[in-house]
Amino acid sequence: MNQLMPIQQDIIPSASFREHNNIFDLSFFEPLEVYKDNVQTFDGVDLPDSRALRYSSNNSLADTACVSSTYTLENHVNLFGKHADILSESSLPTDNVLVRDEFSEFGMKAKRSIQYLDEAVDMGGKDMVYCRSDQINSVNSKWAFQQFAGAYRSYCENSMVFGGEKASYNKVKHSKHFDALNLLLTANSVFETFRDNVEQFQLWKNTPVDDHTAGLFLKHICPKDVTGQKRLARERDANIEQDESINIKKFHALYDLWDEYSKGYSQGGGLGKNKWALYNALTHYATHTHDTRTFEINGQEKSHSLGRASADLISSDHGGYTINEQLERAKGIWIVLSSDQWQTIN
């Protein structure tokens, strides 16, 4: 009987990411390949609408949850292999690339990021911005397939997210009509997206932002998460100070990033006091999910983790929260970039 048994994950690679320069090298994802298997209860009763996921290499259970019988399983190695074939026939320069393969949740979710190093723009002071495309996939129905493309800054591995219609040009669930090949055929649109992004970045670089303006903006996007009676009390108290209604640690962490990025180009990679630097502070917060910022509040040293504080996730050798947290932060930045507060900085 194919009952759900304890997961055996000893076949999973010890590292949760790998960087290389060959779009056809899919070896990192090969041990993660799974297949759908029939499921029975311990009483021997068939579950006709459910399928278990098992690793192809040793038939051990890959996930405690089941997928539906109509779920279209597209393994990472197959999906990224199809994409590599399409890229080789596209106009993108694939001979000089930086590929970052990564996974989380023991291979249930995966991401492939490709920087096209021959398609780049120097924003000034050797601040290079590269054309890049990302594909995000899951095999356990937790995520829809997603594609991103655009311009990404290289400094300090700050893989920026860009808000707008063209940043995420595909998001499709793994339904029975899922067709990965057709979805991946948009490869040639990456150049157009990259050039649009760079044009916007250059406008932001020429938009001055002083410390006071940056601080007010960051306070606006750092509200304290309060519920129930505390929220009602705050709404009734018209005399409450604004600083008491913000997440102090998050604000100071973001302002610390602003202080770092708003330095001049000659000061350790700073970008100057402009909207481009403020944008980079936001995207650093979104992408550096294992980073911790240290700062002073009223003479006392404090720290703030940029990722979710969970001992189980942090101790994982398999990318416990990185991809998930980055994706959620990216969505948040898209909202911020469409806000009136961001648009009025000009």
URFENHU-V649885 format. One record per residue. N is the residue number from 1. RES is the residue in three letters. NEAR is the number of other C-alpha atoms within 10 Angstrom. D_LAST is the distance of its C-alpha to the last C-alpha in Angstrom with 1 decimal. Layout:
BEGIN
((N	RES	NEAR	D_LAST) (N	RES	NEAR	D_LAST))
END
This chain:
BEGIN
((1	MET	12	65.6) (2	ASN	14	61.9) (3	GLN	17	60.8) (4	LEU	21	57.6) (5	MET	11	58.5) (6	PRO	11	56.6) (7	ILE	13	53.9) (8	GLN	15	54.8) (9	GLN	16	51.8) (10	ASP	9	53.5) (11	ILE	13	52.7) (12	ILE	18	48.9) (13	PRO	18	47.5) (14	SER	9	47.1) (15	ALA	12	43.5) (16	SER	21	40.7) (17	PHE	17	38.9) (18	ARG	12	39.9) (19	GLU	14	38.2) (20	HIS	12	39.9) (21	ASN	15	39.5) (22	ASN	15	41.6) (23	ILE	23	40.3) (24	PHE	14	44.0) (25	ASP	15	44.7) (26	LEU	15	44.8) (27	SER	10	47.3) (28	PHE	19	44.9) (29	PHE	20	44.9) (30	GLU	16	48.6) (31	PRO	16	49.9) (32	LEU	26	47.5) (33	GLU	20	49.1) (34	VAL	27	50.4) (35	TYR	18	52.5) (36	LYS	21	53.2) (37	ASP	18	56.6) (38	ASN	18	58.7) (39	VAL	21	58.7) (40	GLN	18	61.6) (41	THR	12	62.1) (42	PHE	11	64.6) (43	ASP	8	67.0) (44	GLY	11	66.8) (45	VAL	11	65.0) (46	ASP	15	62.7) (47	LEU	12	59.1) (48	PRO	11	58.7) (49	ASP	13	54.9) (50	SER	18	53.8) (51	ARG	21	53.6) (52	ALA	24	53.4) (53	LEU	26	51.4) (54	ARG	22	53.5) (55	TYR	22	52.9) (56	SER	16	54.7) (57	SER	13	56.0) (58	ASN	12	58.1) (59	ASN	13	57.8) (60	SER	19	56.5) (61	LEU	22	54.2) (62	ALA	28	50.5) (63	ASP	24	49.0) (64	THR	13	50.6) (65	ALA	13	49.0) (66	CYS	19	50.3) (67	VAL	20	48.6) (68	SER	15	49.8) (69	SER	17	52.5) (70	THR	13	50.1) (71	TYR	20	47.3) (72	THR	20	46.5) (73	LEU	20	46.7) (74	GLU	21	44.8) (75	ASN	23	45.4) (76	HIS	28	42.6) (77	VAL	19	44.9) (78	ASN	15	45.6) (79	LEU	17	42.0) (80	PHE	25	40.6) (81	GLY	16	43.7) (82	LYS	16	43.0) (83	HIS	21	39.4) (84	ALA	19	40.8) (85	ASP	13	43.2) (86	ILE	18	40.5) (87	LEU	20	38.2) (88	SER	15	41.2) (89	GLU	11	41.5) (90	SER	15	37.9) (91	SER	13	35.9) (92	LEU	18	34.2) (93	PRO	14	35.5) (94	THR	20	37.4) (95	ASP	13	39.6) (96	ASN	14	37.0) (97	VAL	19	35.3) (98	LEU	18	34.6) (99	VAL	21	35.8) (100	ARG	17	35.3) (101	ASP	23	37.7) (102	GLU	23	37.5) (103	PHE	29	39.0) (104	SER	21	39.3) (105	GLU	20	41.8) (106	PHE	21	44.7) (107	GLY	27	43.6) (108	MET	22	42.8) (109	LYS	23	39.2) (110	ALA	25	38.0) (111	LYS	20	35.1) (112	ARG	21	35.1) (113	SER	21	32.1) (114	ILE	23	32.5) (115	GLN	26	30.4) (116	TYR	20	31.3) (117	LEU	18	31.3) (118	ASP	14	32.0) (119	GLU	18	28.8) (120	ALA	19	26.1) (121	VAL	18	23.1) (122	ASP	12	22.6) (123	MET	15	19.0) (124	GLY	11	20.4) (125	GLY	12	22.8) (126	LYS	11	24.8) (127	ASP	15	22.1) (128	MET	16	23.6) (129	VAL	25	22.3) (130	TYR	22	25.2) (131	CYS	27	26.0) (132	ARG	26	27.5) (133	SER	23	29.2) (134	ASP	18	30.4) (135	GLN	22	33.2) (136	ILE	23	34.0) (137	ASN	25	37.4) (138	SER	24	39.8) (139	VAL	28	43.5) (140	ASN	27	44.1) (141	SER	20	42.1) (142	LYS	13	39.6) (143	TRP	17	36.7) (144	ALA	17	36.1) (145	PHE	21	35.8) (146	GLN	18	32.1) (147	GLN	24	30.6) (148	PHE	20	27.2) (149	ALA	28	26.0) (150	GLY	27	23.0) (151	ALA	30	21.6) (152	TYR	23	22.4) (153	ARG	22	21.9) (154	SER	14	25.3) (155	TYR	13	24.8) (156	CYS	9	26.8) (157	GLU	11	27.4) (158	ASN	17	23.9) (159	SER	22	24.3) (160	MET	22	20.9) (161	VAL	28	20.7) (162	PHE	23	18.4) (163	GLY	18	17.6) (164	GLY	13	18.6) (165	GLU	10	21.8) (166	LYS	19	22.8) (167	ALA	20	22.5) (168	SER	17	25.7) (169	TYR	16	27.8) (170	ASN	17	31.0) (171	LYS	14	32.2) (172	VAL	15	35.8) (173	LYS	18	38.5) (174	HIS	23	41.8) (175	SER	14	43.8) (176	LYS	11	47.0) (177	HIS	11	45.1) (178	PHE	16	42.8) (179	ASP	14	42.8) (180	ALA	18	41.0) (181	LEU	12	42.0) (182	ASN	8	40.3) (183	LEU	17	37.1) (184	LEU	20	37.0) (185	LEU	14	37.4) (186	THR	16	33.6) (187	ALA	19	33.5) (188	ASN	15	32.7) (189	SER	16	29.4) (190	VAL	21	28.0) (191	PHE	20	27.2) (192	GLU	13	25.2) (193	THR	21	23.1) (194	PHE	24	22.7) (195	ARG	17	21.4) (196	ASP	13	18.9) (197	ASN	22	17.6) (198	VAL	21	17.5) (199	GLU	11	15.6) (200	GLN	11	12.7) (201	PHE	20	13.2) (202	GLN	14	13.0) (203	LEU	13	9.7) (204	TRP	19	8.5) (205	LYS	20	10.8) (206	ASN	14	9.4) (207	THR	15	5.9) (208	PRO	15	7.5) (209	VAL	21	8.2) (210	ASP	12	11.3) (211	ASP	14	14.2) (212	HIS	9	14.0) (213	THR	11	10.6) (214	ALA	21	11.9) (215	GLY	16	15.2) (216	LEU	11	14.2) (217	PHE	16	12.6) (218	LEU	21	15.7) (219	LYS	21	18.0) (220	HIS	14	16.8) (221	ILE	18	17.8) (222	CYS	18	21.1) (223	PRO	17	23.2) (224	LYS	15	26.9) (225	ASP	10	29.1) (226	VAL	12	31.7) (227	THR	9	34.2) (228	GLY	7	37.1) (229	GLN	9	38.3) (230	LYS	11	35.7) (231	ARG	13	32.9) (232	LEU	11	35.0) (233	ALA	12	35.6) (234	ARG	15	31.9) (235	GLU	11	31.1) (236	ARG	10	34.0) (237	ASP	9	33.1) (238	ALA	8	30.6) (239	ASN	8	30.9) (240	ILE	12	29.9) (241	GLU	10	27.4) (242	GLN	10	24.0) (243	ASP	13	24.7) (244	GLU	11	28.0) (245	SER	17	26.3) (246	ILE	19	24.4) (247	ASN	15	25.8) (248	ILE	17	26.2) (249	LYS	19	27.2) (250	LYS	22	24.5) (251	PHE	21	21.8) (252	HIS	23	23.5) (253	ALA	22	23.9) (254	LEU	26	20.2) (255	TYR	21	19.4) (256	ASP	17	22.1) (257	LEU	20	20.5) (258	TRP	27	17.2) (259	ASP	18	19.4) (260	GLU	18	21.1) (261	TYR	25	18.3) (262	SER	26	16.2) (263	LYS	17	19.3) (264	GLY	15	19.7) (265	TYR	15	21.3) (266	SER	10	24.6) (267	GLN	12	24.7) (268	GLY	10	25.9) (269	GLY	17	23.3) (270	GLY	19	20.2) (271	LEU	25	17.0) (272	GLY	24	15.3) (273	LYS	22	12.7) (274	ASN	24	9.7) (275	LYS	25	8.3) (276	TRP	22	11.5) (277	ALA	28	13.6) (278	LEU	26	12.4) (279	TYR	21	13.2) (280	ASN	21	16.5) (281	ALA	23	17.4) (282	LEU	22	17.2) (283	THR	22	19.3) (284	HIS	23	21.7) (285	TYR	26	22.5) (286	ALA	24	23.1) (287	THR	23	25.4) (288	HIS	19	27.2) (289	THR	19	29.3) (290	HIS	15	32.1) (291	ASP	12	30.1) (292	THR	13	30.5) (293	ARG	17	28.2) (294	THR	13	30.1) (295	PHE	15	28.7) (296	GLU	12	30.1) (297	ILE	11	30.0) (298	ASN	6	32.0) (299	GLY	7	33.9) (300	GLN	7	34.9) (301	GLU	9	34.0) (302	LYS	14	32.6) (303	SER	15	31.7) (304	HIS	18	29.9) (305	SER	17	30.8) (306	LEU	20	28.0) (307	GLY	21	30.6) (308	ARG	13	32.9) (309	ALA	12	35.6) (310	SER	10	38.8) (311	ALA	8	41.8) (312	ASP	9	43.2) (313	LEU	16	40.1) (314	ILE	16	39.4) (315	SER	10	43.1) (316	SER	14	43.1) (317	ASP	15	43.7) (318	HIS	21	42.3) (319	GLY	22	38.5) (320	GLY	19	38.9) (321	TYR	21	35.3) (322	THR	21	33.0) (323	ILE	20	32.5) (324	ASN	16	32.5) (325	GLU	18	30.0) (326	GLN	20	27.6) (327	LEU	15	27.7) (328	GLU	11	27.1) (329	ARG	20	24.1) (330	ALA	21	22.7) (331	LYS	14	23.1) (332	GLY	15	21.2) (333	ILE	21	18.2) (334	TRP	16	18.2) (335	ILE	13	18.1) (336	VAL	17	15.2) (337	LEU	15	13.0) (338	SER	12	13.9) (339	SER	12	13.3) (340	ASP	9	11.4) (341	GLN	14	10.3) (342	TRP	14	8.7) (343	GLN	10	7.2) (344	THR	7	5.7) (345	ILE	15	3.8) (346	ASN	12	0.0))
END
